[in-house]
Amino acid sequence: MVEPLLHRHANVAIGEIHPTADFATPGFGAAGGLGMALAVFLNAQMQPGVEELLRWVDFDAVARNADLVVTGEGKLDGQSLQGKVVSGIAAHAKRIGVPVAVLCGRIELTEHELRSAGISRAIEISKGQPLDYALAHAEQNYLQAARNLFASLQSAHRSPQPRM
């Protein structure tokens, strides 16, 4: 009942106040339509959030000095590659030649999709666990997955050489 009313008001706003706006504009549906409201009523410009975040933290400069970037994602799937933080991190790291490892609850991407996105390694921290159990033990699962990741890196590179 409320949703049709909201759509009607959105159509009025778009049609009368900002006729060039389009519901399909990326970011307009984010945060319950806040992006659209800011663009329509305040003439805000839409920017991909992950790009702004990476710019604010000077990600590229920091990552250039890293041997590996480790990030996380709840479910690593097609949506993860469409502007979410993990996709931005992977794209930037790929561009500067730094491998990326992702610790995640579930993996729903193929090896090809992972590699194409710039993800060198994806670790499913709760493999085989029922969802309710995985959620209840997420912290322990992430810690164990991180320990395993870094132990495997340590054993693979007994005497790591700094990257140039």
Secondary structure, 3 states (H helix, E strand, C coil): CHHHHHHHHHHHHHHHHCCCCCCCCCCCCHHHHHHHHHHHHHCCCCCCHHHHHHHHCCHHHHHCCCCCEEEEEEEECHHHHCCCHHHHHHHHHHHHCCCEEEEEEEECCCHHHHHHHCCCEEEECCCCCCHHHHHHCHHHHHHHHHHHHHHHHHHHCCCCCCCC
